[in-house]
Amino acid sequence: MSVIKWSPFNDPFADFDKMFEDMRAMSAPASQGIVPPVDMYETKDAVVVETPIPGVEPGKLEVSIDNGILTIKGRSERKTEVDDKNYYRKEVRQGTVFRQIALPTAVDGQKAEASFDNGILKINVPKLGEQKQSIKVTVNKKS
């Protein structure tokens, strides 16, 4: 039997995986708040996540990585001089920002770096060195 290398272009379930990930993000404990969209891509040495989080001060953002899950938390507070009853439209959301994303590869979370510029949070997480794909295990005779 020949081995066929997996390719994301041949994965009919990729769209389902994304749909379920989006549903998990929406059902998170902070689902009443803001769930920002993310762009995640890979460079030679790192996994990079970018997300727009306007209206949140960098000091009010918390980014953590635990067991391959990237968590972004924050609080958007916007003070206005207009009473709620005087709005014609109120589409700018404020409140808790919460997003969790499973990282696609093994990373070194201890060396992660985050920057915030013009309302865009950019998180750079170095990848761990390539793991051996094949490990030989010695079988010992039980006496």
N, CA, C and O atoms as a GROMACS GRO file, in nm:
protein
  572
    1MET      N    1   0.085  -0.117   0.000
    1MET     CA    2   0.000   0.000   0.000
    1MET      C    3   0.090   0.124   0.000
    1MET      O    4   0.181   0.133   0.082
    2SER      N    5   0.066   0.216  -0.088
    2SER     CA    6   0.148   0.336  -0.094
    2SER      C    7   0.093   0.441   0.002
    2SER      O    8  -0.026   0.444   0.033
    3VAL      N    9   0.182   0.526   0.047
    3VAL     CA   10   0.145   0.634   0.138
    3VAL      C   11   0.118   0.758   0.055
    3VAL      O   12   0.200   0.797  -0.028
    4ILE      N   13   0.004   0.820   0.078
    4ILE     CA   14  -0.031   0.943   0.007
    4ILE      C   15  -0.018   1.058   0.105
    4ILE      O   16  -0.083   1.060   0.209
    5LYS      N   17   0.067   1.153   0.071
    5LYS     CA   18   0.089   1.268   0.158
    5LYS      C   19  -0.037   1.354   0.164
    5LYS      O   20  -0.101   1.379   0.062
    6TRP      N   21  -0.072   1.398   0.284
    6TRP     CA   22  -0.190   1.481   0.304
    6TRP      C   23  -0.166   1.620   0.247
    6TRP      O   24  -0.057   1.675   0.260
    7SER      N   25  -0.266   1.676   0.186
    7SER     CA   26  -0.259   1.811   0.132
    7SER      C   27  -0.387   1.884   0.171
    7SER      O   28  -0.495   1.826   0.162
    8PRO      N   29  -0.375   2.010   0.214
    8PRO     CA   30  -0.496   2.084   0.251
    8PRO      C   31  -0.592   2.104   0.134
    8PRO      O   32  -0.710   2.129   0.154
    9PHE      N   33  -0.541   2.092   0.011
    9PHE     CA   34  -0.627   2.109  -0.106
    9PHE      C   35  -0.716   1.988  -0.128
    9PHE      O   36  -0.817   1.996  -0.198
   10ASN      N   37  -0.679   1.875  -0.068
   10ASN     CA   38  -0.758   1.753  -0.083
   10ASN      C   39  -0.846   1.727   0.038
   10ASN      O   40  -0.907   1.620   0.048
   11ASP      N   41  -0.854   1.822   0.130
   11ASP     CA   42  -0.927   1.801   0.255
   11ASP      C   43  -1.071   1.851   0.241
   11ASP      O   44  -1.094   1.972   0.247
   12PRO      N   45  -1.166   1.761   0.223
   12PRO     CA   46  -1.305   1.805   0.208
   12PRO      C   47  -1.366   1.855   0.338
   12PRO      O   48  -1.474   1.914   0.338
   13PHE      N   49  -1.298   1.832   0.450
   13PHE     CA   50  -1.354   1.869   0.579
   13PHE      C   51  -1.300   2.002   0.633
   13PHE      O   52  -1.339   2.044   0.742
   14ALA      N   53  -1.212   2.068   0.560
   14ALA     CA   54  -1.153   2.193   0.607
   14ALA      C   55  -1.260   2.298   0.636
   14ALA      O   56  -1.252   2.368   0.737
   15ASP      N   57  -1.358   2.310   0.548
   15ASP     CA   58  -1.465   2.408   0.570
   15ASP      C   59  -1.547   2.374   0.694
   15ASP      O   60  -1.589   2.464   0.767
   16PHE      N   61  -1.569   2.245   0.717
   16PHE     CA   62  -1.642   2.204   0.838
   16PHE      C   63  -1.562   2.237   0.963
   16PHE      O   64  -1.618   2.284   1.062
   17ASP      N   65  -1.430   2.212   0.959
   17ASP     CA   66  -1.346   2.244   1.073
   17ASP      C   67  -1.353   2.392   1.106
   17ASP      O   68  -1.364   2.430   1.223
   18LYS      N   69  -1.347   2.477   1.004
   18LYS     CA   70  -1.355   2.621   1.027
   18LYS      C   71  -1.491   2.659   1.083
   18LYS      O   72  -1.500   2.743   1.174
   19MET      N   73  -1.597   2.598   1.031
   19MET     CA   74  -1.731   2.628   1.080
   19MET      C   75  -1.743   2.593   1.229
   19MET      O   76  -1.798   2.671   1.306
   20PHE      N   77  -1.692   2.476   1.268
   20PHE     CA   78  -1.700   2.436   1.408
   20PHE      C   79  -1.613   2.525   1.496
   20PHE      O   80  -1.650   2.555   1.610
   21GLU      N   81  -1.496   2.567   1.446
   21GLU     CA   82  -1.412   2.657   1.523
   21GLU      C   83  -1.483   2.790   1.545
   21GLU      O   84  -1.479   2.845   1.654
   22ASP      N   85  -1.548   2.842   1.440
   22ASP     CA   86  -1.623   2.966   1.454
   22ASP      C   87  -1.738   2.951   1.553
   22ASP      O   88  -1.766   3.042   1.630
   23MET      N   89  -1.804   2.835   1.550
   23MET     CA   90  -1.915   2.811   1.644
   23MET      C   91  -1.863   2.805   1.787
   23MET      O   92  -1.929   2.855   1.878
   24ARG      N   93  -1.745   2.744   1.808
   24ARG     CA   94  -1.686   2.740   1.942
   24ARG      C   95  -1.655   2.881   1.990
   24ARG      O   96  -1.677   2.914   2.106
   25ALA      N   97  -1.603   2.964   1.901
   25ALA     CA   98  -1.570   3.101   1.939
   25ALA      C   99  -1.696   3.177   1.979
   25ALA      O  100  -1.694   3.257   2.073
   26MET      N  101  -1.805   3.153   1.909
   26MET     CA  102  -1.930   3.222   1.939
   26MET      C  103  -1.994   3.172   2.069
   26MET      O  104  -2.065   3.248   2.135
   27SER      N  105  -1.969   3.048   2.106
   27SER     CA  106  -2.030   2.993   2.227
   27SER      C  107  -1.938   3.006   2.348
   27SER      O  108  -1.966   2.948   2.453
   28ALA      N  109  -1.831   3.080   2.333
   28ALA     CA  110  -1.737   3.098   2.443
   28ALA      C  111  -1.806   3.173   2.557
   28ALA      O  112  -1.908   3.238   2.535
   29PRO      N  113  -1.751   3.164   2.680
   29PRO     CA  114  -1.815   3.229   2.793
   29PRO      C  115  -1.840   3.378   2.771
   29PRO      O  116  -1.937   3.432   2.824
   30ALA      N  117  -1.755   3.443   2.695
   30ALA     CA  118  -1.771   3.586   2.673
   30ALA      C  119  -1.844   3.614   2.543
   30ALA      O  120  -1.823   3.718   2.481
   31SER      N  121  -1.931   3.523   2.501
   31SER     CA  122  -1.994   3.537   2.370
   31SER      C  123  -2.086   3.658   2.360
   31SER      O  124  -2.125   3.697   2.250
   32GLN      N  125  -2.121   3.718   2.471
   32GLN     CA  126  -2.202   3.839   2.466
   32GLN      C  127  -2.118   3.960   2.424
   32GLN      O  128  -2.171   4.066   2.392
   33GLY      N  129  -1.987   3.943   2.424
   33GLY     CA  130  -1.898   4.052   2.388
   33GLY      C  131  -1.858   4.046   2.242
   33GLY      O  132  -1.934   4.000   2.157
   34ILE      N  133  -1.740   4.095   2.215
   34ILE     CA  134  -1.690   4.108   2.079
   34ILE      C  135  -1.598   3.990   2.047
   34ILE      O  136  -1.507   3.960   2.124
   35VAL      N  137  -1.622   3.923   1.935
   35VAL     CA  138  -1.537   3.814   1.888
   35VAL      C  139  -1.469   3.865   1.761
   35VAL      O  140  -1.527   3.861   1.653
   36PRO      N  141  -1.344   3.915   1.775
   36PRO     CA  142  -1.280   3.975   1.658
   36PRO      C  143  -1.238   3.871   1.555
   36PRO      O  144  -1.203   3.759   1.590
   37PRO      N  145  -1.241   3.908   1.427
   37PRO     CA  146  -1.193   3.818   1.322
   37PRO      C  147  -1.040   3.811   1.329
   37PRO      O  148  -0.976   3.903   1.379
   38VAL      N  149  -0.983   3.702   1.281
   38VAL     CA  150  -0.837   3.688   1.283
   38VAL      C  151  -0.785   3.646   1.146
   38VAL      O  152  -0.854   3.580   1.068
   39ASP      N  153  -0.662   3.686   1.119
   39ASP     CA  154  -0.584   3.633   1.008
   39ASP      C  155  -0.469   3.557   1.073
   39ASP      O  156  -0.399   3.612   1.158
   40MET      N  157  -0.450   3.432   1.035
   40MET     CA  158  -0.340   3.353   1.090
   40MET      C  159  -0.260   3.297   0.973
   40MET      O  160  -0.316   3.238   0.880
   41TYR      N  161  -0.129   3.317   0.978
   41TYR     CA  162  -0.044   3.265   0.873
   41TYR      C  163   0.088   3.218   0.932
   41TYR      O  164   0.120   3.245   1.048
   42GLU      N  165   0.163   3.148   0.850
   42GLU     CA  166   0.287   3.088   0.896
   42GLU      C  167   0.403   3.146   0.816
   42GLU      O  168   0.395   3.160   0.694
   43THR      N  169   0.510   3.179   0.886
   43THR     CA  170   0.635   3.217   0.821
   43THR      C  171   0.732   3.100   0.840
   43THR      O  172   0.695   2.996   0.895
   44LYS      N  173   0.853   3.118   0.796
   44LYS     CA  174   0.952   3.011   0.811
   44LYS      C  175   0.974   2.975   0.958
   44LYS      O  176   0.993   2.858   0.991
   45ASP      N  177   0.970   3.076   1.045
   45ASP     CA  178   1.005   3.053   1.186
   45ASP      C  179   0.892   3.071   1.285
   45ASP      O  180   0.910   3.042   1.404
   46ALA      N  181   0.775   3.116   1.241
   46ALA     CA  182   0.672   3.150   1.339
   46ALA      C  183   0.531   3.135   1.284
   46ALA      O  184   0.509   3.124   1.163
   47VAL      N  185   0.437   3.134   1.377
   47VAL     CA  186   0.295   3.146   1.344
   47VAL      C  187   0.257   3.289   1.382
   47VAL      O  188   0.288   3.334   1.493
   48VAL      N  189   0.190   3.359   1.292
   48VAL     CA  190   0.154   3.498   1.315
   48VAL      C  191   0.002   3.512   1.312
   48VAL      O  192  -0.064   3.461   1.222
   49VAL      N  193  -0.050   3.581   1.413
   49VAL     CA  194  -0.194   3.606   1.421
   49VAL      C  195  -0.214   3.757   1.424
   49VAL      O  196  -0.150   3.827   1.504
   50GLU      N  197  -0.302   3.807   1.338
   50GLU     CA  198  -0.336   3.949   1.335
   50GLU      C  199  -0.486   3.963   1.352
   50GLU      O  200  -0.563   3.889   1.291
   51THR      N  201  -0.527   4.059   1.435
   51THR     CA  202  -0.669   4.081   1.457
   51THR      C  203  -0.696   4.229   1.485
   51THR      O  204  -0.623   4.291   1.562
   52PRO      N  205  -0.798   4.285   1.423
   52PRO     CA  206  -0.833   4.424   1.452
   52PRO      C  207  -0.910   4.432   1.584
   52PRO      O  208  -1.011   4.364   1.603
   53ILE      N  209  -0.860   4.515   1.674
   53ILE     CA  210  -0.928   4.536   1.801
   53ILE      C  211  -0.933   4.686   1.828
   53ILE      O  212  -0.861   4.736   1.914
   54PRO      N  213  -1.016   4.758   1.754
   54PRO     CA  214  -1.023   4.903   1.773
   54PRO      C  215  -1.090   4.937   1.906
   54PRO      O  216  -1.178   4.865   1.954
   55GLY      N  217  -1.048   5.048   1.963
   55GLY     CA  218  -1.112   5.096   2.085
   55GLY      C  219  -1.064   5.031   2.212
   55GLY      O  220  -1.116   5.059   2.320
   56VAL      N  221  -0.964   4.943   2.203
   56VAL     CA  222  -0.911   4.878   2.322
   56VAL      C  223  -0.769   4.930   2.344
   56VAL      O  224  -0.687   4.930   2.253
   57GLU      N  225  -0.742   4.974   2.466
   57GLU     CA  226  -0.608   5.021   2.500
   57GLU      C  227  -0.515   4.900   2.510
   57GLU      O  228  -0.556   4.796   2.564
   58PRO      N  229  -0.392   4.909   2.461
   58PRO     CA  230  -0.299   4.796   2.468
   58PRO      C  231  -0.281   4.743   2.611
   58PRO      O  232  -0.263   4.623   2.630
   59GLY      N  233  -0.286   4.830   2.709
   59GLY     CA  234  -0.272   4.788   2.848
   59GLY      C  235  -0.390   4.707   2.900
   59GLY      O  236  -0.380   4.642   3.004
   60LYS      N  237  -0.502   4.709   2.827
   60LYS     CA  238  -0.620   4.634   2.869
   60LYS      C  239  -0.635   4.504   2.790
   60LYS      O  240  -0.739   4.438   2.797
   61LEU      N  241  -0.531   4.467   2.716
   61LEU     CA  242  -0.532   4.341   2.641
   61LEU      C  243  -0.451   4.236   2.716
   61LEU      O  244  -0.347   4.264   2.773
   62GLU      N  245  -0.502   4.115   2.714
   62GLU     CA  246  -0.432   4.001   2.774
   62GLU      C  247  -0.421   3.892   2.668
   62GLU      O  248  -0.521   3.847   2.613
   63VAL      N  249  -0.298   3.850   2.641
   63VAL     CA  250  -0.274   3.745   2.542
   63VAL      C  251  -0.202   3.631   2.613
   63VAL      O  252  -0.102   3.653   2.682
   64SER      N  253  -0.253   3.509   2.596
   64SER     CA  254  -0.188   3.393   2.658
   64SER      C  255  -0.194   3.274   2.564
   64SER      O  256  -0.277   3.267   2.473
   65ILE      N  257  -0.103   3.180   2.588
   65ILE     CA  258  -0.099   3.055   2.511
   65ILE      C  259  -0.092   2.941   2.611
   65ILE      O  260  -0.002   2.936   2.695
   66ASP      N  261  -0.189   2.850   2.601
   66ASP     CA  262  -0.194   2.737   2.692
   66ASP      C  263  -0.233   2.612   2.614
   66ASP      O  264  -0.341   2.606   2.554
   67ASN      N  265  -0.146   2.512   2.616
   67ASN     CA  266  -0.171   2.386   2.545
   67ASN      C  267  -0.208   2.406   2.398
   67ASN      O  268  -0.300   2.341   2.347
   68GLY      N  269  -0.137   2.495   2.331
   68GLY     CA  270  -0.160   2.517   2.189
   68GLY      C  271  -0.281   2.602   2.156
   68GLY      O  272  -0.319   2.613   2.039
   69ILE      N  273  -0.344   2.663   2.257
   69ILE     CA  274  -0.460   2.750   2.236
   69ILE      C  275  -0.419   2.894   2.267
   69ILE      O  276  -0.374   2.925   2.377
   70LEU      N  277  -0.434   2.981   2.168
   70LEU     CA  278  -0.407   3.123   2.186
   70LEU      C  279  -0.534   3.190   2.234
   70LEU      O  280  -0.640   3.176   2.172
   71THR      N  281  -0.525   3.265   2.344
   71THR     CA  282  -0.641   3.335   2.400
   71THR      C  283  -0.613   3.485   2.400
   71THR      O  284  -0.508   3.530   2.445
   72ILE      N  285  -0.709   3.560   2.349
   72ILE     CA  286  -0.702   3.706   2.348
   72ILE      C  287  -0.821   3.757   2.428
   72ILE      O  288  -0.935   3.724   2.398
   73LYS      N  289  -0.793   3.839   2.530
   73LYS     CA  290  -0.900   3.898   2.612
   73LYS      C  291  -0.875   4.048   2.623
   73LYS      O  292  -0.761   4.093   2.618
   74GLY      N  293  -0.980   4.122   2.636
   74GLY     CA  294  -0.967   4.265   2.654
   74GLY      C  295  -1.101   4.328   2.684
   74GLY      O  296  -1.203   4.261   2.695
   75ARG      N  297  -1.098   4.458   2.697
   75ARG     CA  298  -1.221   4.531   2.726
   75ARG      C  299  -1.221   4.660   2.644
   75ARG      O  300  -1.127   4.740   2.651
   76SER      N  301  -1.327   4.678   2.568
   76SER     CA  302  -1.344   4.798   2.488
   76SER      C  303  -1.437   4.892   2.563
   76SER      O  304  -1.551   4.858   2.594
   77GLU      N  305  -1.387   5.010   2.592
   77GLU     CA  306  -1.470   5.109   2.661
   77GLU      C  307  -1.470   5.237   2.579
   77GLU      O  308  -1.365   5.290   2.544
   78ARG      N  309  -1.587   5.283   2.549
   78ARG     CA  310  -1.600   5.404   2.468
   78ARG      C  311  -1.694   5.499   2.540
   78ARG      O  312  -1.811   5.467   2.563
   79LYS      N  313  -1.643   5.613   2.575
   79LYS     CA  314  -1.726   5.712   2.643
   79LYS      C  315  -1.775   5.815   2.541
   79LYS      O  316  -1.696   5.870   2.464
   80THR      N  317  -1.904   5.839   2.542
   80THR     CA  318  -1.961   5.939   2.451
   80THR      C  319  -2.045   6.036   2.532
   80THR      O  320  -2.084   6.009   2.645
   81GLU      N  321  -2.072   6.149   2.471
   81GLU     CA  322  -2.156   6.249   2.536
   81GLU      C  323  -2.301   6.238   2.494
   81GLU      O  324  -2.384   6.320   2.533
   82VAL      N  325  -2.333   6.136   2.414
   82VAL     CA  326  -2.469   6.119   2.363
   82VAL      C  327  -2.539   6.013   2.447
   82VAL      O  328  -2.484   5.906   2.473
   83ASP      N  329  -2.661   6.044   2.490
   83ASP     CA  330  -2.739   5.944   2.563
   83ASP      C  331  -2.780   5.833   2.468
   83ASP      O  332  -2.796   5.856   2.348
   84ASP      N  333  -2.797   5.712   2.521
   84ASP     CA  334  -2.838   5.599   2.438
   84ASP      C  335  -2.968   5.626   2.364
   84ASP      O  336  -2.984   5.582   2.250
   85LYS      N  337  -3.058   5.696   2.423
   85LYS     CA  338  -3.188   5.719   2.360
   85LYS      C  339  -3.181   5.815   2.241
   85LYS      O  340  -3.276   5.822   2.163
   86ASN      N  341  -3.070   5.888   2.224
   86ASN     CA  342  -3.059   5.985   2.115
   86ASN      C  343  -2.990   5.929   1.990
   86ASN      O  344  -2.971   6.002   1.893
   87TYR      N  345  -2.953   5.804   1.991
   87TYR     CA  346  -2.886   5.745   1.876
   87TYR      C  347  -2.987   5.714   1.766
   87TYR      O  348  -3.097   5.667   1.793
   88TYR      N  349  -2.948   5.740   1.642
   88TYR     CA  350  -3.024   5.691   1.527
   88TYR      C  351  -2.976   5.549   1.494
   88TYR      O  352  -3.055   5.462   1.456
   89ARG      N  353  -2.847   5.529   1.509
   89ARG     CA  354  -2.785   5.398   1.488
   89ARG      C  355  -2.675   5.381   1.591
   89ARG      O  356  -2.604   5.476   1.623
   90LYS      N  357  -2.662   5.260   1.641
   90LYS     CA  358  -2.552   5.232   1.733
   90LYS      C  359  -2.495   5.095   1.695
   90LYS      O  360  -2.541   4.992   1.744
   91GLU      N  361  -2.395   5.097   1.607
   91GLU     CA  362  -2.337   4.974   1.554
   91GLU      C  363  -2.198   4.946   1.610
   91GLU      O  364  -2.149   4.834   1.599
   92VAL      N  365  -2.134   5.046   1.668
   92VAL     CA  366  -2.001   5.026   1.724
   92VAL      C  367  -2.016   4.956   1.858
   92VAL      O  368  -2.074   5.010   1.952
   93ARG      N  369  -1.963   4.834   1.864
   93ARG     CA  370  -1.980   4.755   1.985
   93ARG      C  371  -1.872   4.788   2.086
   93ARG      O  372  -1.761   4.828   2.052
   94GLN      N  373  -1.909   4.770   2.210
   94GLN     CA  374  -1.813   4.785   2.318
   94GLN      C  375  -1.840   4.679   2.422
   94GLN      O  376  -1.950   4.623   2.428
   95GLY      N  377  -1.741   4.652   2.503
   95GLY     CA  378  -1.754   4.548   2.604
   95GLY      C  379  -1.635   4.455   2.601
   95GLY      O  380  -1.524   4.494   2.564
   96THR      N  381  -1.659   4.332   2.640
   96THR     CA  382  -1.554   4.232   2.650
   96THR      C  383  -1.514   4.181   2.512
   96THR      O  384  -1.599   4.148   2.428
   97VAL      N  385  -1.384   4.174   2.489
   97VAL     CA  386  -1.328   4.115   2.367
   97VAL      C  387  -1.272   3.980   2.407
   97VAL      O  388  -1.195   3.970   2.502
   98PHE      N  389  -1.310   3.874   2.334
   98PHE     CA  390  -1.262   3.740   2.369
   98PHE      C  391  -1.252   3.656   2.243
   98PHE      O  392  -1.346   3.649   2.163
   99ARG      N  393  -1.137   3.592   2.225
   99ARG     CA  394  -1.119   3.501   2.111
   99ARG      C  395  -1.017   3.395   2.149
   99ARG      O  396  -0.913   3.426   2.206
  100GLN      N  397  -1.048   3.271   2.117
  100GLN     CA  398  -0.954   3.161   2.135
  100GLN      C  399  -0.934   3.093   2.001
  100GLN      O  400  -1.028   3.071   1.925
  101ILE      N  401  -0.807   3.060   1.972
  101ILE     CA  402  -0.773   2.999   1.844
  101ILE      C  403  -0.675   2.885   1.870
  101ILE      O  404  -0.577   2.903   1.942
  102ALA      N  405  -0.701   2.769   1.812
  102ALA     CA  406  -0.606   2.658   1.819
  102ALA      C  407  -0.493   2.687   1.721
  102ALA      O  408  -0.518   2.712   1.603
  103LEU      N  409  -0.371   2.683   1.769
  103LEU     CA  410  -0.256   2.707   1.682
  103LEU      C  411  -0.228   2.580   1.601
  103LEU      O  412  -0.238   2.470   1.655
  104PRO      N  413  -0.192   2.595   1.473
  104PRO     CA  414  -0.183   2.480   1.383
  104PRO      C  415  -0.058   2.394   1.397
  104PRO      O  416  -0.050   2.287   1.336
  105THR      N  417   0.039   2.438   1.476
  105THR     CA  418   0.164   2.364   1.489
  105THR      C  419   0.220   2.386   1.628
  105THR      O  420   0.173   2.475   1.700
  106ALA      N  421   0.319   2.308   1.667
  106ALA     CA  422   0.382   2.323   1.798
  106ALA      C  423   0.459   2.455   1.801
  106ALA      O  424   0.537   2.485   1.710
  107VAL      N  425   0.438   2.533   1.907
  107VAL     CA  426   0.500   2.665   1.918
  107VAL      C  427   0.569   2.679   2.054
  107VAL      O  428   0.544   2.603   2.147
  108ASP      N  429   0.656   2.779   2.062
  108ASP     CA  430   0.724   2.813   2.187
  108ASP      C  431   0.654   2.936   2.244
  108ASP      O  432   0.693   3.049   2.218
  109GLY      N  433   0.550   2.912   2.323
  109GLY     CA  434   0.470   3.021   2.378
  109GLY      C  435   0.548   3.114   2.469
  109GLY      O  436   0.512   3.231   2.484
  110GLN      N  437   0.657   3.065   2.530
  110GLN     CA  438   0.738   3.148   2.619
  110GLN      C  439   0.806   3.263   2.543
  110GLN      O  440   0.840   3.365   2.603
  111LYS      N  441   0.825   3.246   2.414
  111LYS     CA  442   0.895   3.348   2.334
  111LYS      C  443   0.800   3.428   2.245
  111LYS      O  444   0.844   3.500   2.156
  112ALA      N  445   0.671   3.416   2.271
  112ALA     CA  446   0.572   3.490   2.191
  112ALA      C  447   0.587   3.640   2.215
  112ALA      O  448   0.622   3.684   2.325
  113GLU      N  449   0.560   3.718   2.111
  113GLU     CA  450   0.564   3.864   2.120
  113GLU      C  451   0.438   3.920   2.058
  113GLU      O  452   0.385   3.866   1.961
  114ALA      N  453   0.389   4.029   2.116
  114ALA     CA  454   0.269   4.093   2.063
  114ALA      C  455   0.295   4.242   2.048
  114ALA      O  456   0.363   4.303   2.130
  115SER      N  457   0.238   4.300   1.942
  115SER     CA  458   0.248   4.444   1.922
  115SER      C  459   0.110   4.495   1.882
  115SER      O  460   0.027   4.420   1.830
  116PHE      N  461   0.086   4.622   1.908
  116PHE     CA  462  -0.044   4.682   1.881
  116PHE      C  463  -0.020   4.813   1.807
  116PHE      O  464   0.043   4.904   1.861
  117ASP      N  465  -0.070   4.822   1.684
  117ASP     CA  466  -0.046   4.941   1.603
  117ASP      C  467  -0.172   4.974   1.523
  117ASP      O  468  -0.222   4.890   1.449
  118ASN      N  469  -0.221   5.096   1.537
  118ASN     CA  470  -0.339   5.142   1.463
  118ASN      C  471  -0.458   5.048   1.478
  118ASN      O  472  -0.530   5.022   1.381
  119GLY      N  473  -0.480   4.997   1.599
  119GLY     CA  474  -0.595   4.911   1.624
  119GLY      C  475  -0.579   4.767   1.582
  119GLY      O  476  -0.673   4.689   1.593
  120ILE      N  477  -0.459   4.730   1.534
  120ILE     CA  478  -0.434   4.591   1.492
  120ILE      C  479  -0.338   4.526   1.592
  120ILE      O  480  -0.228   4.575   1.616
  121LEU      N  481  -0.383   4.415   1.650
  121LEU     CA  482  -0.298   4.336   1.739
  121LEU      C  483  -0.228   4.231   1.655
  121LEU      O  484  -0.293   4.155   1.582
  122LYS      N  485  -0.095   4.225   1.664
  122LYS     CA  486  -0.016   4.127   1.589
  122LYS      C  487   0.063   4.044   1.689
  122LYS      O  488   0.141   4.096   1.768
  123ILE      N  489   0.040   3.912   1.683
  123ILE     CA  490   0.105   3.819   1.775
  123ILE      C  491   0.196   3.729   1.694
  123ILE      O  492   0.152   3.664   1.598
  124ASN      N  493   0.322   3.724   1.731
  124ASN     CA  494   0.422   3.644   1.662
  124ASN      C  495   0.468   3.534   1.759
  124ASN      O  496   0.527   3.564   1.863
  125VAL      N  497   0.441   3.408   1.725
  125VAL     CA  498   0.474   3.295   1.813
  125VAL      C  499   0.574   3.204   1.741
  125VAL      O  500   0.539   3.141   1.642
  126PRO      N  501   0.699   3.196   1.791
  126PRO     CA  502   0.798   3.111   1.726
  126PRO      C  503   0.757   2.964   1.726
  126PRO      O  504   0.701   2.913   1.823
  127LYS      N  505   0.785   2.898   1.614
  127LYS     CA  506   0.758   2.755   1.603
  127LYS      C  507   0.868   2.678   1.674
  127LYS      O  508   0.983   2.723   1.680
  128LEU      N  509   0.832   2.564   1.729
  128LEU     CA  510   0.933   2.475   1.786
  128LEU      C  511   1.006   2.406   1.673
  128LEU      O  512   0.954   2.393   1.563
  129GLY      N  513   1.127   2.361   1.702
  129GLY     CA  514   1.203   2.288   1.601
  129GLY      C  515   1.125   2.168   1.552
  129GLY      O  516   1.040   2.115   1.623
  130GLU      N  517   1.156   2.126   1.432
  130GLU     CA  518   1.083   2.014   1.372
  130GLU      C  519   1.101   1.888   1.456
  130GLU      O  520   1.213   1.851   1.493
  131GLN      N  521   0.991   1.823   1.484
  131GLN     CA  522   0.991   1.700   1.562
  131GLN      C  523   1.024   1.583   1.471
  131GLN      O  524   0.989   1.583   1.353
  132LYS      N  525   1.091   1.483   1.526
  132LYS     CA  526   1.118   1.363   1.447
  132LYS      C  527   0.987   1.294   1.414
  132LYS      O  528   0.902   1.276   1.501
  133GLN      N  529   0.973   1.257   1.290
  133GLN     CA  530   0.851   1.191   1.246
  133GLN      C  531   0.852   1.043   1.282
  133GLN      O  532   0.746   0.984   1.304
  134SER      N  533   0.970   0.985   1.288
  134SER     CA  534   0.980   0.841   1.311
  134SER      C  535   1.075   0.816   1.426
  134SER      O  536   1.187   0.867   1.428
  135ILE      N  537   1.030   0.740   1.522
  135ILE     CA  538   1.113   0.707   1.638
  135ILE      C  539   1.119   0.556   1.649
  135ILE      O  540   1.016   0.488   1.648
  136LYS      N  541   1.239   0.504   1.661
  136LYS     CA  542   1.255   0.359   1.675
  136LYS      C  543   1.244   0.325   1.823
  136LYS      O  544   1.310   0.385   1.908
  137VAL      N  545   1.159   0.228   1.853
  137VAL     CA  546   1.138   0.184   1.990
  137VAL      C  547   1.193   0.042   2.003
  137VAL      O  548   1.159  -0.046   1.925
  138THR      N  549   1.277   0.023   2.102
  138THR     CA  550   1.335  -0.109   2.125
  138THR      C  551   1.235  -0.194   2.202
  138THR      O  552   1.177  -0.149   2.301
  139VAL      N  553   1.216  -0.316   2.157
  139VAL     CA  554   1.124  -0.408   2.223
  139VAL      C  555   1.209  -0.505   2.305
  139VAL      O  556   1.293  -0.577   2.252
  140ASN      N  557   1.184  -0.506   2.435
  140ASN     CA  558   1.257  -0.594   2.525
  140ASN      C  559   1.173  -0.716   2.558
  140ASN      O  560   1.050  -0.708   2.569
  141LYS      N  561   1.239  -0.828   2.573
  141LYS     CA  562   1.169  -0.950   2.610
  141LYS      C  563   1.141  -0.946   2.759
  141LYS      O  564   1.230  -0.919   2.840
  142LYS      N  565   1.016  -0.973   2.794
  142LYS     CA  566   0.977  -0.972   2.934
  142LYS      C  567   1.019  -1.104   2.996
  142LYS      O  568   0.989  -1.210   2.942
  143SER      N  569   1.087  -1.096   3.110
  143SER     CA  570   1.134  -1.220   3.172
  143SER      C  571   1.041  -1.272   3.279
  143SER      O  572   1.068  -1.376   3.339
   0.00000   0.00000   0.00000
